[in-house]
Amino acid sequence: MPNQIVIEYCPKCGWLLRAAYMAQELLTTFTTELDSVTLKPSATGGRYHIYLNDALLFDRHEASGFPEIKTLKQWVRDRISPGKDLGHSDR
């Protein structure tokens, strides 16, 4: 099964750069494990959702903020490549 991430962000909130940064970090870390990372502008104001293979991985509203990139990488790793060493992100 291909591993796909969708980052749905609120363009009115100015979160495109944050979404792009997270996409870059994930694509750099999971070069062979991820098939795609898609940035999707949301029609719903304030939304910032991250989906992995169509399952909700993160909801900014539920978390009351944004995840640290280290934490996001660990969540993705634990689901698609549990044995992968994340180097400094595991410390």
Secondary structure in CASP SS format (residue, H / E / C, confidence):
PFRMAT SS
TARGET T0000
AUTHOR 0000-0000-0000
METHOD secondary structure of the structure
MODEL  1
M C 1.00
P C 1.00
N C 1.00
Q E 1.00
I E 1.00
V E 1.00
I E 1.00
E E 1.00
Y E 1.00
C C 1.00
P H 1.00
K H 1.00
C H 1.00
G C 1.00
W C 1.00
L H 1.00
L H 1.00
R H 1.00
A H 1.00
A H 1.00
Y H 1.00
M H 1.00
A H 1.00
Q H 1.00
E H 1.00
L H 1.00
L H 1.00
T H 1.00
T H 1.00
F C 1.00
T C 1.00
T C 1.00
E C 1.00
L C 1.00
D C 1.00
S E 1.00
V E 1.00
T E 1.00
L E 1.00
K E 1.00
P E 1.00
S C 1.00
A C 1.00
T C 1.00
G C 1.00
G C 1.00
R C 1.00
Y E 1.00
H E 1.00
I E 1.00
Y E 1.00
L E 1.00
N C 1.00
D C 1.00
A E 1.00
L E 1.00
L E 1.00
F E 1.00
D E 1.00
R H 1.00
H H 1.00
E H 1.00
A H 1.00
S C 1.00
G C 1.00
F C 1.00
P C 1.00
E C 1.00
I H 1.00
K H 1.00
T H 1.00
L H 1.00
K H 1.00
Q H 1.00
W H 1.00
V H 1.00
R H 1.00
D H 1.00
R H 1.00
I H 1.00
S C 1.00
P C 1.00
G C 1.00
K C 1.00
D C 1.00
L C 1.00
G H 1.00
H H 1.00
S H 1.00
D H 1.00
R C 1.00
END
